[in-house]
Amino acid sequence: MSGVTVDLDDILEKTDGDKQFVDLVEISADELEKAGYDGEGKVETIIGIDISLSMQDEFDDGSVDKALQLGLAYASVLDPDHRAGVFFFGEGVYRAPHVDLLNYKNWLRRNKRHLESYTHLGAGMELAVRMAAEEAKCPRMADVLNYRVATPALSSAPAPRQSRWRMGRWSTPAAAAPQQPGLEPIPGKPVKTLIFTDGLPHDKPKAERTQFVSSWTTKFWSYVYVSNQPGGADYLRTLDNQPGRYADNSNMASFPSFQDLQPDAFAAAAAKDFGPWTQFVRNPQNGLYLAA
């Protein structure tokens, strides 16, 4: 791993010799590097977990615990502190304690909530923005939730990419979308949110608005849809293609079941478009770069 470096020996020691987890970290590092992420700087990570009633079997059979460990392994590449913030979303939204190398084996057993009837993804995303503002020590990041703007209608057409692969490196031009009245880039530290869900959100307008306004911040969304029902996947795919954003700040992957959520496939899907986005953020021309 030439660009993305992780102290695997340190992780092995802190996890009491959990070689399987270390393998997950190494897979995540490899896939991030393949996707154009150069490993520069710290990226905070937040994990969102769907607690709608349809997730009952996945909680019972350990699938959600597996997903949580995949998320933590991914976070361990992006953040040298090897930890991630966590929230649950169902009918309500709930911030949970951090998951890290010292508590991940028993984290879900100690922090699991009762399952609920609805899937309020949008409300969970609003909570994630507030958490990101705190994690990145950038209070202004949460200000975008107060922006009064019209959210563009969703389209199935792919959103334009803000970076291109040229001559062995990602080229990052200036901002890809024009500013709208009342919207301006808010500099900050990068924060990535991984969201595991199996359903169609009941608050679509809130999800669409939150993703849209957060594109003027250093916030990136990865939607991991795990179900063989196409409705939720189709919606998240169109959400991932949302037009008019300042930056392409999302990716999306769909898996028929948690058994299909294999480490290589998950890591590759979560890494897609993330490298170009981090370069877009660090380009001073785009107004998102926060100097150390």
C-alpha positions in Angstrom: 0.0 0.0 0.0 2.1 2.9 -1.3 -0.4 5.8 -0.8 -2.7 4.6 1.9 -0.7 3.4 4.9 -2.2 1.8 8.0 -0.3 0.5 11.1 -1.7 -3.1 10.9 0.5 -4.3 13.7 -0.9 -1.7 16.0 -4.4 -2.6 15.1 -3.6 -6.3 15.6 -2.3 -5.5 19.1 -5.3 -3.4 20.1 -7.8 -6.0 18.9 -6.1 -8.8 20.9 -4.8 -10.5 17.8 -8.0 -10.4 15.7 -6.4 -11.3 12.4 -9.8 -11.5 10.7 -10.5 -7.8 11.5 -7.0 -6.8 10.4 -7.7 -8.4 7.1 -10.8 -6.3 6.8 -8.8 -3.2 7.4 -6.2 -4.2 4.8 -9.0 -4.9 2.2 -10.5 -1.5 2.9 -7.1 0.2 2.4 -6.5 -1.5 -0.8 -9.9 -0.6 -2.3 -9.6 3.0 -1.2 -6.3 3.3 -2.9 -7.6 1.7 -6.1 -10.4 4.2 -6.1 -8.0 7.2 -6.0 -7.9 8.0 -2.3 -4.3 9.0 -1.4 -4.5 8.6 2.3 -3.7 12.2 3.1 -5.3 13.7 6.2 -7.7 12.4 8.7 -11.3 11.6 7.7 -13.9 11.3 10.5 -16.3 8.4 10.0 -19.9 8.0 11.1 -22.0 4.8 10.8 -25.8 4.8 10.5 -27.8 1.7 11.2 -31.5 1.1 10.2 -33.6 -0.2 13.1 -36.8 -0.6 11.2 -38.8 -3.8 12.0 -37.7 -5.4 8.7 -34.2 -5.6 10.1 -35.2 -8.1 12.9 -33.6 -11.2 11.3 -30.4 -9.3 10.5 -30.0 -8.2 14.1 -30.8 -11.7 15.4 -28.4 -13.6 13.1 -25.4 -11.3 13.6 -25.5 -9.7 10.1 -25.7 -6.2 11.6 -22.7 -6.9 13.8 -20.8 -8.0 10.7 -21.8 -4.7 8.9 -20.7 -2.7 11.9 -17.3 -4.4 11.8 -17.0 -3.7 8.1 -17.7 0.0 8.8 -15.2 0.1 11.6 -12.5 -1.5 9.5 -13.2 1.1 6.8 -13.0 3.9 9.4 -9.7 2.5 10.7 -8.1 3.4 7.4 -9.5 6.9 7.3 -9.0 7.8 10.9 -5.7 7.0 12.8 -7.8 7.0 16.0 -9.6 3.9 14.6 -13.1 4.8 15.7 -16.4 5.8 14.3 -19.5 7.7 15.5 -22.7 5.7 15.3 -26.4 6.5 15.1 -29.6 4.5 14.7 -32.6 5.6 12.7 -36.1 4.1 12.6 -39.2 6.0 13.7 -36.9 8.1 15.8 -33.2 8.8 15.5 -30.6 8.1 18.2 -27.0 8.9 18.7 -25.0 6.0 20.2 -21.5 5.8 21.7 -18.5 5.5 19.5 -17.4 2.1 18.3 -13.6 1.5 18.4 -11.0 -1.2 18.5 -11.5 -1.8 22.2 -15.3 -2.2 22.2 -16.4 -3.5 18.8 -16.7 -7.1 19.8 -19.5 -6.4 22.3 -20.6 -3.0 21.0 -23.9 -4.0 19.4 -25.0 -6.2 22.2 -24.5 -3.3 24.7 -26.1 -0.6 22.5 -28.8 -2.2 20.4 -32.2 -0.4 20.5 -35.7 -1.8 20.1 -36.7 -2.0 16.4 -39.3 0.5 15.2 -42.0 0.8 12.5 -40.6 3.5 10.2 -37.5 4.3 8.3 -36.7 8.0 8.8 -33.5 8.1 6.9 -33.7 11.9 6.3 -34.0 12.5 10.1 -31.0 10.3 10.6 -29.0 12.2 8.0 -29.8 15.5 9.7 -28.5 13.9 13.0 -25.4 12.8 11.1 -24.7 16.3 9.9 -24.9 17.6 13.5 -22.6 14.8 14.6 -20.2 15.5 11.8 -20.0 19.2 12.8 -19.0 18.1 16.3 -16.7 15.3 15.2 -14.8 17.6 12.8 -14.9 20.5 15.2 -16.6 22.6 12.6 -19.9 24.0 14.1 -20.7 25.9 10.9 -21.2 22.6 9.1 -24.6 22.2 10.8 -25.7 25.6 9.6 -26.6 24.2 6.2 -29.6 22.5 7.8 -31.0 26.0 8.1 -30.5 27.0 4.5 -33.7 27.8 2.7 -33.3 26.5 -0.8 -35.4 24.6 -3.3 -34.1 21.1 -3.7 -33.9 20.0 -7.3 -36.1 17.1 -8.4 -34.4 13.8 -8.5 -33.4 12.2 -11.8 -32.2 8.8 -12.8 -29.4 10.4 -14.9 -25.9 10.2 -13.4 -24.6 13.3 -11.8 -21.6 14.9 -13.5 -18.3 14.0 -11.9 -16.2 16.7 -10.5 -12.9 14.9 -11.2 -11.4 12.9 -14.0 -8.5 10.4 -14.2 -5.8 11.9 -16.4 -2.3 10.8 -17.0 -2.1 8.6 -13.9 -3.7 11.0 -11.4 -7.1 12.5 -10.5 -7.5 16.0 -11.9 -9.8 18.2 -9.8 -11.2 21.3 -11.5 -13.0 24.2 -9.8 -16.4 23.8 -8.3 -18.7 21.7 -10.5 -22.0 23.4 -9.7 -22.9 27.1 -9.6 -23.7 28.6 -6.2 -27.3 29.3 -5.4 -28.6 32.3 -3.5 -28.1 31.7 0.2 -25.6 28.9 -0.3 -21.9 29.1 0.1 -19.1 26.5 0.7 -18.4 25.9 4.4 -14.7 24.9 4.9 -14.1 22.0 7.3 -12.6 18.7 7.8 -13.8 15.7 5.8 -16.5 13.4 7.4 -17.8 10.3 5.8 -21.1 8.6 6.7 -21.8 4.9 5.9 -25.5 4.1 6.1 -26.8 0.5 6.2 -30.5 0.2 5.4 -32.9 -2.3 3.9 -36.0 -0.1 3.2 -37.5 2.8 1.4 -37.3 5.9 3.6 -40.6 7.5 4.8 -39.1 11.0 4.8 -37.7 11.3 1.3 -37.9 15.1 1.0 -35.8 15.5 4.2 -33.2 13.0 2.9 -33.0 14.8 -0.5 -32.7 18.2 1.1 -30.0 17.1 3.6 -27.8 15.5 1.0 -28.2 18.6 -1.3 -27.3 21.3 1.2 -24.5 19.2 2.7 -22.8 19.2 -0.7 -21.6 22.7 0.3 -19.7 21.1 3.2 -17.1 18.5 3.7 -19.7 15.7 4.1 -19.8 12.5 2.1 -22.5 9.9 2.1 -22.2 6.2 1.3 -25.6 4.3 1.1 -25.4 0.6 1.5 -28.7 -1.0 0.7 -29.1 -4.6 1.7 -32.3 -6.2 0.4 -33.7 -8.1 -2.6 -36.6 -5.6 -2.8 -35.8 -3.1 -5.6 -37.8 -0.1 -4.4 -35.3 1.1 -1.9 -32.3 0.5 -4.2 -34.0 2.4 -7.0 -34.6 5.4 -4.7 -31.1 5.5 -3.3 -29.7 5.2 -6.8 -31.6 8.3 -7.9 -30.6 10.0 -4.6 -27.0 9.3 -5.5 -27.6 11.0 -8.8 -29.2 14.1 -7.4 -28.5 17.1 -9.7 -27.5 20.6 -8.8 -25.1 19.8 -5.9 -21.9 21.7 -5.3 -19.9 18.5 -5.2 -20.8 14.9 -5.9 -20.8 13.9 -2.3 -22.3 10.4 -2.3 -22.1 6.9 -3.6 -24.5 3.9 -3.4 -24.2 0.2 -3.5 -26.9 -2.5 -3.4 -26.6 -6.1 -2.1 -29.4 -8.7 -2.2 -28.7 -9.9 1.4 -26.2 -9.4 4.2 -24.7 -12.8 3.1 -23.7 -11.0 -0.1 -22.1 -8.2 1.8 -18.6 -9.6 1.3 -15.6 -7.5 2.5 -14.1 -6.9 -1.0 -17.4 -5.9 -2.6 -18.3 -3.7 0.3 -15.0 -1.9 0.5 -14.9 -1.3 -3.3 -18.5 0.0 -3.3 -17.9 2.3 -0.3 -14.7 3.7 -1.9 -16.3 4.6 -5.2 -15.9 8.3 -6.0 -14.5 9.0 -2.6 -11.0 9.7 -3.8 -12.0 12.3 -6.3 -14.2 13.9 -3.7 -11.4 14.3 -1.2 -9.3 15.9 -3.8 -12.1 18.3 -4.7 -12.4 19.2 -1.0 -8.7 19.9 -0.7 -8.5 22.1 -3.8 -8.4 25.7 -2.4 -10.3 27.0 -5.5 -13.4 25.2 -4.3 -13.8 27.0 -1.0 -14.0 23.8 1.2 -10.3 23.5 2.1 -9.6 24.2 5.8 -5.9 24.8 6.3 -4.4 23.1 9.3 
